[in-house]
């Protein structure tokens, strides 16, 4: 079976760190959001108590800033060194939205309703770009507001006191929105929809079969064929331990995410 390389080691490692830190942030954050819920105290005890949970939450927050800046440095390196400043901002390798994404979105809804054929996607689909920029939004909004709550005395020296109250609301509600989106839309697009069920482990192995590549990314496939570059992306099959590890980590993430989502729904209705 022929495999095509889709993600490099940096992408895979960053995704694992992102997924793990995000789930821990949600697990240590929602008991404060829904402190009146009957499960809040139990979840805090599971995290070692409020003080320990607070430390864990801050450490994962620092990890979030870490992988964010690591990614920014990687993008600069990729554009300046790998692509030698020939990178096309609206090209197929770019995560910047373009007109084709709007066309794919429109045609995908038509396909959902049985009014047209399934759109042909390039390297990145519109929902993947939405996920990508959602992280930037999340780190910017949730991260900055989290820093305000982390260092209230310092912030209070330069900004009015109501800033802390505003940061509390922003941090809480935006984090809830992010968690709800990841545990529903993102999980569905990457794991639950029929062609992916029960799990897509490409982000863990970095590879997908040639058949899946032709089916999921026909525009990119045809471009590589036309440019006679397809052979450059052919890769050996993923090692068994990588596959097994990816399945275990992905399954654990799914189960934990759905569990936290259920707690969020319970807390919202009991709030």
C-alpha positions in Angstrom: 0.0 0.0 0.0 1.3 3.4 -1.0 1.4 6.2 1.6 1.6 10.0 1.2 3.2 12.3 3.7 0.9 15.0 4.9 2.3 16.2 8.2 5.9 16.5 9.4 7.2 15.7 12.9 6.8 19.3 14.0 3.1 19.4 13.0 2.4 16.2 14.8 4.2 17.1 18.0 2.6 20.5 18.2 -0.8 19.0 17.7 -0.3 16.5 20.5 0.9 19.2 22.9 -2.0 21.4 21.8 -4.6 18.7 22.3 -3.3 17.6 25.7 -2.9 21.1 27.1 -6.3 22.2 25.8 -8.1 19.3 27.4 -6.4 19.8 30.7 -7.2 23.6 30.6 -10.8 22.8 30.0 -10.9 20.1 32.8 -9.3 22.5 35.3 -11.3 25.5 34.2 -15.0 24.4 33.9 -15.3 23.7 37.6 -14.8 27.4 38.2 -17.3 28.3 35.4 -19.9 26.0 36.9 -18.9 26.0 40.6 -22.6 25.3 41.6 -22.8 22.1 39.6 -22.7 18.9 41.7 -19.7 17.6 39.7 -17.5 20.7 40.2 -16.1 19.8 43.6 -15.5 16.2 42.5 -13.6 17.3 39.4 -11.5 19.7 41.4 -10.6 17.0 43.9 -9.6 14.8 40.9 -7.2 17.6 39.9 -5.7 17.8 43.4 -7.8 20.6 44.8 -8.4 24.2 43.8 -4.8 25.3 44.5 -3.2 22.4 42.6 -5.8 22.8 39.7 -4.9 26.5 39.5 -1.2 25.6 39.2 -1.9 23.0 36.5 -4.1 25.5 34.6 -1.4 28.1 34.6 1.3 25.7 33.5 -0.9 24.6 30.6 -1.5 28.2 29.8 2.2 28.8 29.6 2.5 25.7 27.4 -0.1 27.3 25.1 1.9 30.4 24.6 5.0 28.2 24.1 3.5 26.2 21.2 2.0 29.3 19.7 5.3 31.1 19.5 7.0 27.9 18.3 4.6 27.7 15.5 5.1 31.4 14.6 8.8 30.8 14.4 8.3 27.7 12.3 6.1 29.7 9.8 8.8 32.4 9.5 11.4 29.7 9.0 9.3 27.9 6.4 8.6 31.1 4.4 12.1 32.6 4.7 14.3 29.5 4.5 12.4 26.6 3.0 10.4 28.6 0.4 13.1 31.3 0.1 10.5 34.0 0.3 8.7 32.6 -2.7 5.7 31.6 -0.6 2.4 32.6 -2.1 0.1 34.0 0.5 -3.0 32.9 -1.4 -1.4 29.8 -2.8 -2.5 26.2 -2.1 0.0 25.7 0.8 -1.2 28.8 2.6 -3.8 28.8 5.5 -5.0 32.3 4.4 -8.6 32.0 3.2 -9.2 32.6 -0.5 -12.1 32.7 -2.9 -12.0 28.9 -3.5 -12.8 28.4 0.2 -16.1 30.3 -0.1 -16.9 28.4 -3.3 -16.1 25.1 -1.5 -18.3 26.1 1.5 -21.2 26.9 -0.8 -20.8 23.8 -2.9 -20.4 21.6 0.2 -23.8 22.8 1.5 -25.3 22.1 -1.9 -23.8 18.6 -1.7 -25.3 18.1 1.8 -28.7 18.9 0.3 -28.3 16.7 -2.7 -28.2 19.7 -5.1 -24.8 19.2 -6.5 -21.6 17.1 -6.6 -19.1 17.0 -3.7 -16.6 19.9 -4.0 -13.0 19.0 -4.8 -10.7 20.1 -2.0 -7.1 21.3 -2.2 -4.4 20.8 0.5 -6.4 22.6 3.1 -10.2 22.6 3.3 -12.2 25.7 4.5 -13.0 24.1 7.9 -9.3 23.3 8.5 -8.5 27.0 7.9 -11.3 27.9 10.3 -9.8 25.6 13.0 -6.3 27.1 12.4 -7.3 30.7 12.7 -9.5 29.8 15.7 -6.4 28.9 17.6 -4.9 32.3 16.8 -8.1 33.9 18.0 -8.2 31.7 21.1 -4.6 32.4 22.1 -5.1 36.1 21.6 -8.4 36.5 23.4 -8.3 33.7 26.0 -4.6 34.0 26.5 -4.4 37.7 27.0 -7.4 37.7 29.3 -5.9 34.8 31.2 -2.7 36.8 31.7 -4.8 39.6 33.2 -6.3 37.2 35.7 -2.9 35.6 36.4 -1.3 38.9 37.3 -4.1 41.1 38.6 -1.9 43.2 40.9 0.5 44.1 38.1 -2.4 44.9 35.7 -4.1 46.9 38.4 -1.1 49.2 38.6 -1.7 50.4 35.0 -5.4 49.7 34.2 -8.6 50.4 36.0 -10.1 47.7 38.3 -13.0 46.9 36.0 -10.5 45.5 33.6 -10.2 42.4 35.8 -14.0 41.9 35.7 -14.1 42.2 31.9 -11.2 39.8 31.6 -13.0 37.3 33.8 -16.1 37.3 31.6 -14.1 37.2 28.3 -11.8 34.4 29.5 -14.7 32.3 30.8 -17.1 32.7 27.9 -14.5 32.5 25.1 -13.0 29.4 26.6 -16.4 27.8 26.8 -17.0 28.7 23.2 -13.7 27.2 22.2 -14.3 24.0 24.1 -17.8 23.6 22.7 -16.5 24.0 19.2 -13.6 21.6 19.5 -15.6 18.9 21.2 -18.3 19.0 18.6 -17.5 20.5 15.2 -13.7 19.7 15.2 -14.3 16.2 16.5 -17.0 15.6 14.0 -15.0 16.8 11.0 -11.9 14.9 11.9 -13.2 11.7 13.5 -16.9 11.2 13.6 -18.1 11.8 10.0 -18.7 8.6 8.0 -15.5 8.7 5.9 -13.4 9.3 9.0 -15.2 7.2 11.6 -14.1 5.9 14.0 -10.9 8.0 13.9 -8.6 9.8 11.5 -5.0 9.2 12.7 -3.2 11.0 9.9 -2.3 13.9 12.3 -0.6 11.3 14.5 1.2 9.2 11.8 1.7 12.1 9.5 0.6 10.0 6.5 -2.5 8.8 4.7 -2.9 6.2 1.9 -2.7 7.2 -1.7 -6.4 6.2 -2.1 -7.5 8.5 0.7 -5.3 11.3 -0.6 -6.9 11.0 -4.1 -10.4 11.0 -2.5 -9.9 13.7 0.1 -7.5 16.1 -1.8 -8.1 15.6 -5.5 -7.0 19.1 -6.4 -3.7 18.7 -4.6 -3.2 15.2 -6.0 -3.8 16.3 -9.6 -1.4 19.3 -9.1 1.4 17.1 -7.8 0.8 14.7 -10.7 0.9 17.5 -13.3 4.1 18.9 -11.7 5.6 15.4 -11.5 6.2 15.9 -7.8 3.9 13.2 -6.4 6.9 10.8 -5.8 8.4 13.5 -3.5 5.6 12.9 -1.1 5.5 9.1 -1.1 6.4 7.8 2.3 6.9 4.3 3.9 4.0 2.9 5.9 3.7 4.2 9.5 5.3 2.1 12.2 2.9 -0.1 14.2 3.7 1.6 17.5 3.0 5.0 16.0 -0.4 3.8 14.7 -1.3 2.2 18.1 -0.1 5.3 20.0 -2.1 7.5 17.8 -5.3 5.5 18.2 -4.9 5.4 22.0 -4.2 9.1 22.3 -7.0 10.0 19.9 -9.5 7.7 21.6 -8.6 9.0 25.0 -8.9 12.6 23.7 -12.3 11.9 22.2 -13.7 10.2 25.3 -12.4 12.9 27.6 -13.6 15.6 25.3 -17.1 14.2 25.1 -17.2 13.7 28.9 -16.2 17.3 29.5 -18.8 18.4 26.9 -21.5 16.5 28.8 -20.4 18.2 32.1 -20.6 21.6 30.3 -24.2 20.9 29.1 -25.2 19.8 32.6 -23.6 22.9 34.2 -25.2 25.2 31.6 -28.7 23.9 32.4 -28.1 23.9 36.1 -26.5 27.4 36.1 
